[in-house]
Amino acid sequence: MALHCSVVPYTLQFKFDARTSRGAMARHQVYYIKLWDQHLPDVVGVGECAPLPGLSIDHRDDLPQKLDNVCQKLNGLELDKLSFTDAVTLLDLHDLPALRFAFETALLDLQQGGKRLLYQNAFSAGKEGIPINGLIWMGDKQFMQEQISQKLSQGYNCLKLKIGGLDFTTELDLLQSIREVALATELTIRVDANGAFTPQDAFKKLEKLARYDLHSIEQPIKQGQWQQMAELCAYTPVPIALDEELIGVQEAEKQVNLLETIKPQYIILKPTLVGGMQASAHWINLAEERSIGWWMTSALESNIGLNAISQFTANYSLTMPQGLGTGQLYHNNIASPLQIAQGQLWYKPEADWGQL
């Protein structure tokens, strides 16, 4: 397989400012990697490189140049003579998780015929949906209430709320208003603090949050404070999920050290941030060996990246909703067979993919 490669920049436009842990985003710059065999130019594999500002370790000014350099190395390469791991080393992708995810996705797509069908499972065949949480973006109280009402009317039985941006009392009031409508037996609630609490006030806030029968809280304090996070996980009244804590932890030995030091109840995996599907599978194996739960979450990718993450996720026996409901965030998302119905993500094989 003599490869050829090209890069297509694409600017995604949000329907509203997405409230991330680093502020509001009106647009998201992504890059699509296209791979094809020079002898079969009509069969094209596509992957998405979509690092997040303020979060991804490879969101950097020279990323477009790095993408071009990778494509130059790929052009003419006989990749079928190399393993994926060897290719990552050859292309120097170890510290570029978003680019690694894009390359891995494009290669899988190419190997499977360039039809955006990376894995054969009940989800990609259109026979089963993936339960997902309804994402409530951070904003003023009215904005969040409107989103909550909308998600409940759409049939979601799991909501995820971003917290830490409003007065804490206001956020507790929002949780109270939800519980007045739906008990824990009817509706699962997750919250994501994005590191907004301090180690000094975190436990008291967790005690107050526990009154609302929450499933879990993501990243209550900022990453990098392993001992303080370990103490919280040991005594927390609300199960804790690590999210940002996994970013940049590339070495297997350090990954093991992190899990065994902190002992979280859950980890959350974002392939764009941790380095792709193989990297996510490794985290899953480490977690399951230690009886740590996990779920998968997209990281504001377009439907190209979301599709890859969803098909990969569907390879596992899922026991809880996943964080894969971001496909409707953009005005100009790539048209795809991905659809959401009654709190589940579906792949509709009869629908067409849009052109890049």
C-alpha positions in Angstrom: 0.0 0.0 0.0 1.8 3.1 -1.3 0.1 5.9 0.7 -0.7 9.4 -0.2 -1.9 12.0 2.3 -3.5 15.4 2.3 -4.8 17.8 5.0 -8.1 19.7 4.8 -8.5 22.6 7.4 -12.2 23.1 8.5 -13.7 25.7 10.8 -16.7 24.4 12.8 -19.2 27.1 13.9 -21.1 26.5 17.2 -24.8 27.1 17.3 -24.1 28.9 20.6 -20.9 29.7 22.6 -19.8 26.4 24.0 -18.9 27.0 27.7 -15.7 25.1 28.2 -13.5 25.0 31.3 -11.4 27.7 29.5 -14.1 30.1 28.5 -16.5 30.5 25.6 -15.8 29.2 22.0 -17.6 30.5 19.0 -15.7 28.3 16.5 -13.5 25.2 16.5 -10.6 24.8 14.1 -10.1 21.2 13.0 -8.1 19.4 10.4 -9.0 16.3 8.4 -6.3 13.9 7.3 -7.1 12.0 4.1 -5.2 8.8 3.3 -5.4 6.8 0.1 -3.4 4.2 -1.8 -1.9 5.8 -4.9 -3.2 2.9 -6.9 -6.8 3.2 -5.6 -7.4 7.0 -5.4 -11.2 6.6 -5.0 -10.9 4.8 -1.7 -10.1 7.5 0.9 -9.8 7.1 4.7 -10.5 10.2 6.8 -9.5 11.1 10.3 -10.0 14.2 12.4 -7.4 16.2 14.3 -9.4 18.5 16.6 -7.3 19.6 19.6 -9.0 21.8 22.2 -7.5 25.2 23.2 -6.5 25.2 26.9 -6.8 21.4 27.2 -5.0 19.5 24.5 -1.3 19.2 24.8 -1.0 19.5 21.1 -3.0 22.7 20.6 0.0 24.7 19.4 0.8 27.3 16.8 3.0 25.0 14.7 0.3 22.2 14.4 -0.5 23.0 10.7 3.2 22.7 9.9 3.4 19.4 11.9 0.4 18.1 9.9 2.1 18.9 6.6 5.4 17.3 7.8 3.5 14.1 8.7 1.8 14.0 5.3 5.2 14.4 3.6 6.5 11.5 5.5 3.4 9.4 4.6 3.5 10.1 0.9 4.8 7.0 -0.8 5.2 5.1 2.4 4.5 1.3 2.3 2.6 1.3 5.5 1.5 -2.3 5.3 5.1 -3.2 6.2 4.9 -1.3 9.5 2.8 -1.8 12.6 0.7 1.2 13.8 3.1 1.5 16.8 6.1 1.7 14.5 4.3 4.3 12.4 3.6 6.4 15.4 7.4 6.4 16.2 8.3 7.0 12.6 6.0 10.0 12.4 7.0 11.3 15.9 3.4 11.4 17.2 4.0 10.4 20.8 3.3 13.9 22.1 0.5 14.7 19.6 -2.5 12.7 20.8 -5.1 14.5 18.6 -2.9 13.9 15.5 -2.4 10.3 16.6 -6.2 9.8 16.8 -6.7 11.4 13.4 -4.0 9.2 11.8 -5.3 6.0 13.5 -8.9 6.8 12.4 -7.9 7.6 8.8 -5.8 4.4 8.5 -8.6 2.2 9.9 -11.1 3.8 7.6 -8.8 3.3 4.6 -8.2 -0.4 5.5 -12.0 -0.9 5.8 -12.8 0.6 2.4 -13.1 4.3 3.0 -16.7 4.2 4.0 -16.4 5.6 7.6 -17.2 2.1 8.9 -14.2 1.4 11.1 -15.6 -1.4 13.2 -18.2 -4.1 12.5 -20.6 -4.2 15.4 -24.4 -3.8 16.2 -24.0 0.0 16.4 -22.3 0.5 13.0 -24.9 -2.0 11.5 -27.7 0.2 12.7 -29.2 -2.5 15.0 -28.4 -1.0 18.4 -28.1 2.5 19.8 -25.6 3.8 22.4 -27.3 5.4 25.5 -25.8 8.9 26.0 -26.1 11.6 28.5 -27.8 14.9 27.7 -25.2 17.6 28.0 -26.2 20.9 29.7 -23.9 23.7 28.9 -22.8 26.2 31.5 -24.5 29.6 31.3 -26.9 31.7 33.3 -29.6 30.0 35.3 -32.4 30.6 32.7 -30.2 29.2 29.8 -29.4 26.1 31.8 -33.1 25.6 32.8 -34.1 25.8 29.2 -31.6 23.2 28.2 -32.7 20.9 31.1 -36.4 21.1 30.0 -35.5 20.4 26.4 -33.3 17.4 27.2 -36.0 15.9 29.5 -38.6 16.4 26.8 -36.3 14.6 24.3 -36.3 11.4 26.4 -32.9 11.5 28.1 -32.7 9.5 31.3 -29.2 10.8 32.1 -28.1 14.5 32.3 -24.7 16.0 32.6 -24.4 19.5 34.0 -21.3 21.7 33.9 -20.9 23.4 37.2 -18.5 25.8 38.8 -19.4 28.8 36.6 -22.3 30.1 38.6 -22.7 30.9 42.3 -22.7 27.4 44.0 -26.0 28.1 45.7 -27.6 28.8 42.3 -26.2 25.5 41.0 -27.6 23.6 44.0 -31.0 25.3 43.3 -30.8 24.0 39.7 -30.1 20.4 41.0 -33.0 20.8 43.4 -35.4 21.9 40.6 -34.4 18.8 38.6 -34.9 16.4 41.5 -38.4 17.9 42.1 -39.3 16.7 38.6 -37.4 13.4 38.5 -36.1 11.2 41.3 -32.8 9.3 41.1 -34.7 6.2 40.1 -36.0 8.0 37.0 -33.1 10.3 36.1 -29.3 10.0 36.5 -27.4 13.2 37.0 -23.7 13.7 36.5 -21.9 17.0 37.1 -18.6 18.2 35.8 -16.7 20.8 37.9 -13.8 21.1 35.4 -11.4 21.6 38.4 -13.4 24.5 39.8 -13.2 23.5 43.5 -10.2 24.0 45.7 -8.8 21.2 47.8 -9.9 23.1 50.9 -13.5 23.5 49.9 -14.1 20.4 47.8 -15.2 18.0 50.4 -17.8 20.4 51.9 -19.2 21.0 48.4 -19.3 17.3 47.7 -21.3 16.8 50.9 -23.9 19.3 49.7 -24.0 17.9 46.2 -24.6 14.4 47.6 -28.1 15.5 48.7 -29.2 15.2 45.1 -28.3 11.6 44.5 -25.7 12.3 41.9 -24.1 9.5 39.8 -20.7 11.2 39.8 -18.7 14.4 39.6 -15.9 14.9 37.1 -12.7 16.5 38.1 -13.7 18.3 41.3 -10.2 19.9 41.7 -7.6 20.8 39.1 -5.5 18.0 37.7 -1.9 17.4 39.0 -2.8 17.3 42.7 -2.7 13.5 43.1 -2.5 13.3 46.8 -5.4 15.7 47.4 -7.5 13.9 44.7 -6.6 10.6 46.3 -7.9 11.8 49.7 -11.1 13.0 48.1 -11.7 9.7 46.3 -11.1 7.8 49.5 -13.8 9.7 51.5 -16.1 11.3 48.9 -19.9 11.0 49.3 -20.2 11.4 45.5 -18.2 9.1 43.2 -15.4 10.9 41.4 -14.4 10.6 37.7 -11.0 11.7 36.4 -11.1 13.6 33.2 -8.5 16.3 32.7 -6.3 14.3 35.0 -5.5 11.8 32.2 -4.4 14.5 29.7 -0.7 14.3 28.9 -0.1 11.1 30.9 1.4 9.2 28.0 3.7 6.6 29.6 2.2 3.3 30.7 4.1 3.3 34.0 2.8 6.8 34.9 -0.7 5.7 33.9 -0.5 2.8 36.4 1.0 5.1 39.0 -1.9 7.6 38.6 -4.6 5.0 39.0 -3.0 3.3 41.9 -2.3 6.5 43.7 -5.6 8.3 43.3 -7.9 5.2 43.1 -10.8 7.0 41.4 -14.3 5.5 41.1 -14.3 6.3 37.4 -12.2 7.6 34.5 -13.5 9.4 31.4 -11.8 8.8 28.1 -11.6 11.3 25.2 -9.6 9.8 22.3 -8.6 13.2 21.0 -7.0 14.1 24.3 -5.5 10.7 25.2 -4.2 9.6 21.8 -6.7 7.6 20.0 -8.5 4.3 20.2 -5.5 2.0 21.0 -4.5 4.4 23.8 -8.1 4.5 25.1 -8.2 0.7 25.0 -5.1 0.6 27.1 -6.6 2.9 29.7 -9.7 0.7 29.8 -7.7 -2.4 30.5 -5.8 -0.7 33.3 -9.1 0.6 34.8 -10.9 -2.7 34.6 -8.0 -4.6 36.1 -8.4 -2.3 39.2 -12.3 -2.3 39.3 -12.4 1.3 38.1 -15.4 2.2 36.0 -15.2 4.2 32.8 -17.1 5.8 30.0 -16.2 7.4 26.7 -16.8 11.1 25.8 -16.3 13.1 22.6 -14.3 16.3 22.9 -16.2 18.6 20.5 -15.1 16.8 17.4 -17.2 17.0 14.2 -19.2 14.0 13.1 -16.0 12.4 11.6 -14.3 12.1 15.0 -17.6 11.4 16.8 -18.3 8.5 14.5 -14.9 6.9 15.1 -15.3 7.2 18.9 -18.8 5.9 18.8 -18.0 2.8 16.7 -15.0 2.1 18.9 -17.1 2.5 22.1 -19.7 0.1 20.7 -17.1 -2.7 20.7 -17.5 -2.9 24.5 -20.4 -4.2 26.6 -21.7 -0.8 27.9 -23.3 -0.6 31.3 -24.0 3.2 31.5 -24.6 6.2 29.3 -21.7 7.6 27.3 -20.8 11.2 26.6 -21.4 11.1 22.8 -24.1 13.7 22.3 -22.1 16.6 20.8 -22.9 16.1 17.1 -25.7 18.7 17.1 -23.6 21.5 18.4 -22.5 22.9 15.1 -24.2 24.9 12.2 -21.9 23.3 9.7 -21.2 19.8 10.9 -20.4 17.2 8.3 -23.6 15.4 7.3 -23.5 11.9 8.6 -25.6 8.8 9.4 -25.3 9.7 13.2 -28.7 10.5 14.7 -30.0 11.0 18.3 -33.4 9.6 19.3 -34.8 9.2 22.8 -31.5 9.6 24.6 -29.5 7.2 22.3 -27.0 7.7 19.5 -27.8 5.7 16.4 -25.9 5.0 13.2 -28.3 4.9 10.2 -26.4 3.0 7.4 -29.0 4.1 4.8 -28.0 7.8 5.3 -25.1 9.4 3.3 -21.9 11.1 4.5 -21.4 14.6 3.4 -18.4 15.6 1.3 -15.3 17.2 2.8 
